[in-house]
Amino acid sequence: MSVQISASDVNKLRQQTGAGMMDCKKALVESNGDFEAAVDYLRKKGAKVAASRQDRDSNEGVIIAKATADGKSGIVVEVNCETDFVAKNADFVAFAEKIADIALNHKPASLEELKGLELDGKNIADSLIEQTGVIGEKIDVSKYETITAEKVIAYIHGNYRLGVLVGLSADAAGAEEAGKDVAMQIAAMNPIAIDKDGVDQNTIEREIAIAKEQIIAEGKPAEMAEKIAQGKLNKFFKDTTLLNQEFVKDSSKNIAQFLDSVSKGLTVTAFKRVQLGA
């Protein structure tokens, strides 16, 4: 009597190996439901099996950042592989670009939802498994971010190794070029928030506590610690929040002043920075 093969068994083997659905079903039938034997069957039949790659680290890859034609929204995705050699391959980059285009067009609510969208007749999750089998490295999408604003600028830095989205408060004259400058600032300086209001309270309390300990360790009176710590906190905001950072291209201005000089009241309303492997 033959073993009953369920659809979930077929799907499990497909997820494990990247082989086609019908090939997986036949392999399980021929192997009486034995998964290890089914994998061997697929290999003997020449199927490209991704099973050996699923537990591998895929820390290389590309970051793709894109904005919509109307400049009102943008996405950034990280598509991973195992080696720099594959990451630099034009076909791999083109595959990542397709995923980014789908994300931009559909704006899914989550990474999981993105993987469920269709790419070349199959969903992205299945396409990733298929690519794993074809390329011989684990291929995955590990990050997906999106923003909306009056003006969104997308920037890719360092041969697809870092992507930035910047949302500005208005689509004013000069906003596109200014946004690119701000995106490069974000890429270089890695701010933690737009301004001090965006810094979480735990971070603020930690910085104050560290500052106080440093001040007391330096031999200064404890009653002075609070005031000096506040000064150090302001310096922390200046170094780590975008609008308060010195503009890299003109140190006489901070980013807030630079944007205001481009168009009165222009400011940053959102940003995302995605770095490969970070």
C-alpha positions as CSV (number, residue, x, y, z in Angstrom):
1,M,0.0,0.0,0.0
2,S,1.5,3.3,-1.0
3,V,2.1,6.1,1.5
4,Q,-0.4,9.0,1.4
5,I,1.5,12.2,0.4
6,S,-0.2,15.4,1.6
7,A,0.0,18.8,0.0
8,S,1.8,20.1,3.2
9,D,4.5,17.4,2.7
10,V,5.0,18.5,-0.9
11,N,5.2,22.1,0.2
12,K,7.7,21.3,3.0
13,L,10.0,19.5,0.5
14,R,9.6,22.4,-2.0
15,Q,10.6,24.9,0.7
16,Q,13.5,22.7,1.8
17,T,14.9,22.1,-1.7
18,G,13.6,24.8,-4.1
19,A,12.6,22.1,-6.5
20,G,9.3,22.3,-8.5
21,M,6.0,21.2,-6.9
22,M,5.4,18.3,-9.3
23,D,9.0,17.1,-8.9
24,C,8.7,17.2,-5.1
25,K,5.4,15.2,-5.2
26,K,6.9,12.6,-7.5
27,A,10.1,12.4,-5.3
28,L,8.0,11.8,-2.2
29,V,5.8,9.2,-3.9
30,E,8.9,7.3,-5.2
31,S,10.5,7.6,-1.7
32,N,7.4,6.5,0.2
33,G,7.3,9.8,2.1
34,D,10.9,9.6,3.3
35,F,12.2,13.2,3.1
36,E,15.9,12.4,3.0
37,A,15.3,9.8,0.3
38,A,13.2,12.3,-1.6
39,V,16.1,14.8,-1.5
40,D,18.5,12.2,-2.8
41,Y,15.9,11.3,-5.5
42,L,15.7,14.9,-6.7
43,R,19.5,15.2,-6.8
44,K,19.8,12.0,-8.8
45,K,17.3,13.3,-11.3
46,G,19.4,16.5,-11.6
47,A,17.1,18.9,-9.7
48,K,18.9,21.9,-8.4
49,V,18.5,21.4,-4.6
50,A,18.7,24.3,-2.2
51,A,18.5,22.2,0.9
52,S,22.1,22.5,1.8
53,R,22.0,26.3,1.7
54,Q,19.1,27.1,4.1
55,D,21.2,27.1,7.2
56,R,24.0,29.2,5.6
57,D,24.6,32.9,6.5
58,S,23.8,35.3,3.7
59,N,25.5,38.5,4.8
60,E,26.5,39.8,1.3
61,G,24.0,41.3,-1.2
62,V,22.7,44.6,-2.4
63,I,20.6,47.5,-1.0
64,I,18.1,49.0,-3.5
65,A,16.4,52.3,-2.7
66,K,13.7,53.8,-5.0
67,A,11.2,56.6,-5.0
68,T,8.0,56.8,-6.9
69,A,7.8,58.9,-10.1
70,D,5.6,61.5,-8.2
71,G,8.2,61.6,-5.4
72,K,5.6,61.0,-2.7
73,S,6.9,57.7,-1.4
74,G,9.9,55.4,-1.4
75,I,11.1,52.0,-0.5
76,V,14.4,50.3,0.4
77,V,15.1,46.6,0.4
78,E,18.1,44.4,1.3
79,V,18.5,41.3,-0.9
80,N,21.1,38.9,0.4
81,C,23.4,36.3,-0.9
82,E,26.5,34.6,0.6
83,T,29.4,36.0,-1.4
84,D,30.6,39.3,-2.8
85,F,31.1,37.5,-6.1
86,V,27.3,36.9,-6.5
87,A,26.4,40.3,-5.1
88,K,28.3,41.9,-7.9
89,N,26.7,39.7,-10.6
90,A,24.5,41.7,-13.0
91,D,21.8,39.1,-12.9
92,F,21.6,39.1,-9.1
93,V,21.4,42.9,-9.1
94,A,18.6,42.8,-11.7
95,F,16.7,40.2,-9.6
96,A,17.0,42.6,-6.6
97,E,15.8,45.5,-8.7
98,K,12.7,43.5,-9.7
99,I,11.9,42.9,-6.1
100,A,12.4,46.6,-5.3
101,D,10.1,47.6,-8.2
102,I,7.4,45.2,-6.9
103,A,7.7,46.7,-3.4
104,L,7.5,50.3,-4.8
105,N,4.5,49.5,-6.9
106,H,2.5,47.6,-4.3
107,K,3.8,49.1,-1.0
108,P,3.2,46.0,1.1
109,A,2.7,46.5,4.8
110,S,5.5,44.2,5.9
111,L,8.4,42.1,4.7
112,E,6.3,38.9,5.0
113,E,3.6,40.6,2.8
114,L,6.3,41.6,0.2
115,K,7.5,38.0,0.0
116,G,3.9,36.9,-0.9
117,L,3.7,39.2,-3.9
118,E,4.1,37.8,-7.4
119,L,7.3,37.9,-9.4
120,D,7.5,36.3,-12.8
121,G,4.5,34.0,-12.2
122,K,5.3,32.9,-8.7
123,N,5.5,34.6,-5.3
124,I,8.7,36.2,-4.2
125,A,9.3,33.7,-1.4
126,D,9.2,30.9,-4.0
127,S,11.5,32.9,-6.4
128,L,14.0,33.3,-3.6
129,I,14.1,29.5,-3.1
130,E,14.4,29.0,-6.8
131,Q,17.3,31.4,-7.0
132,T,19.0,29.6,-4.1
133,G,18.8,26.4,-6.2
134,V,20.0,28.1,-9.4
135,I,22.8,30.2,-7.9
136,G,23.9,27.7,-5.3
137,E,23.9,30.3,-2.5
138,K,21.2,31.2,0.1
139,I,19.2,34.1,-1.4
140,D,16.8,36.1,0.8
141,V,15.2,39.5,1.4
142,S,16.1,40.5,5.0
143,K,15.0,44.2,5.2
144,Y,12.2,46.2,3.8
145,E,11.4,49.9,4.7
146,T,9.2,52.5,3.3
147,I,8.4,56.2,3.9
148,T,5.9,58.7,2.5
149,A,6.3,62.5,2.4
150,E,5.7,65.6,0.3
151,K,9.1,64.9,-1.4
152,V,10.9,61.6,-1.1
153,I,14.5,61.2,-2.3
154,A,16.2,57.8,-2.7
155,Y,19.9,57.4,-2.6
156,I,22.2,54.3,-3.0
157,H,25.7,54.6,-1.7
158,G,28.9,52.5,-2.1
159,N,28.0,50.0,-4.9
160,Y,24.6,49.0,-3.4
161,R,26.0,48.6,0.1
162,L,23.9,51.3,1.8
163,G,20.5,52.8,0.9
164,V,18.8,56.0,2.2
165,L,15.3,57.4,1.9
166,V,14.8,61.0,2.9
167,G,11.3,62.6,3.3
168,L,11.1,66.4,3.0
169,S,8.3,68.6,4.1
170,A,7.7,70.2,0.7
171,D,8.5,69.7,-3.0
172,A,10.1,73.1,-3.2
173,A,12.5,74.5,-5.7
174,G,15.9,72.9,-5.0
175,A,14.4,70.1,-2.8
176,E,15.7,67.3,-5.0
177,E,19.3,68.3,-4.9
178,A,19.1,69.3,-1.2
179,G,17.5,65.9,-0.4
180,K,20.4,64.1,-2.1
181,D,22.8,66.2,0.0
182,V,20.9,65.2,3.2
183,A,20.8,61.6,2.1
184,M,24.6,61.6,1.7
185,Q,24.8,63.2,5.2
186,I,22.7,60.4,6.6
187,A,24.8,57.8,4.8
188,A,28.0,59.2,6.3
189,M,26.9,60.3,9.8
190,N,24.3,57.7,10.6
191,P,22.0,59.9,12.8
192,I,19.8,58.1,15.3
193,A,16.8,60.5,14.9
194,I,15.6,63.6,13.0
195,D,15.9,65.8,16.1
196,K,16.1,65.5,19.9
197,D,12.3,64.8,20.1
198,G,12.9,61.6,18.2
199,V,15.4,60.2,20.7
200,D,13.8,57.7,23.1
201,Q,13.8,58.4,26.8
202,N,16.0,55.4,27.7
203,T,18.8,56.7,25.4
204,I,18.6,60.1,27.0
205,E,18.6,58.7,30.5
206,R,21.6,56.5,29.7
207,E,23.6,59.4,28.2
208,I,22.9,61.6,31.3
209,A,23.9,58.7,33.7
210,I,27.1,58.1,31.7
211,A,27.9,61.8,31.7
212,K,27.3,62.2,35.5
213,E,29.6,59.2,36.2
214,Q,32.4,60.7,34.0
215,I,32.0,64.1,35.7
216,I,32.2,62.7,39.2
217,A,35.1,60.4,38.2
218,E,37.0,63.5,37.1
219,G,36.7,64.9,40.6
220,K,34.1,67.5,40.0
221,P,31.5,68.2,42.7
222,A,28.3,66.1,42.5
223,E,26.2,69.2,42.6
224,M,27.8,70.4,39.3
225,A,27.2,67.0,37.7
226,E,23.6,67.7,36.6
227,K,24.4,71.0,34.9
228,I,27.5,69.7,33.1
229,A,25.6,66.5,32.1
230,Q,22.9,68.6,30.5
231,G,25.6,70.3,28.4
232,K,27.0,66.9,27.4
233,L,23.5,65.8,26.4
234,N,23.1,68.8,24.1
235,K,26.4,67.9,22.5
236,F,25.1,64.3,22.1
237,F,22.0,65.7,20.3
238,K,24.2,67.9,18.1
239,D,26.3,64.9,17.0
240,T,23.6,62.3,16.6
241,T,20.4,64.0,15.5
242,L,20.1,64.8,11.8
243,L,18.8,68.4,11.9
244,N,21.4,69.4,14.6
245,Q,24.4,67.8,12.9
246,E,26.9,70.0,11.1
247,F,26.3,69.9,7.4
248,V,29.2,67.9,6.0
249,K,29.5,70.0,2.9
250,D,29.4,73.3,4.8
251,S,30.3,73.2,8.5
252,S,29.1,76.8,9.1
253,K,25.5,75.4,9.0
254,N,23.7,72.5,10.6
255,I,21.2,70.5,8.5
256,A,18.2,72.5,9.7
257,Q,19.9,75.8,8.6
258,F,21.0,74.3,5.3
259,L,17.4,73.2,4.4
260,D,16.0,76.5,5.5
261,S,18.4,78.3,3.2
262,V,17.2,76.2,0.3
263,S,13.5,77.0,1.0
264,K,12.1,78.8,4.0
265,G,10.7,76.2,6.5
266,L,11.9,73.2,4.5
267,T,12.7,70.3,6.9
268,V,13.1,66.5,7.1
269,T,9.9,64.6,8.1
270,A,11.2,61.1,7.9
271,F,14.3,59.1,6.9
272,K,15.4,55.4,6.6
273,R,19.0,54.2,6.4
274,V,19.7,50.5,5.6
275,Q,23.2,49.2,5.6
276,L,24.2,45.8,4.2
277,G,24.6,43.3,7.0
278,A,23.9,45.9,9.8
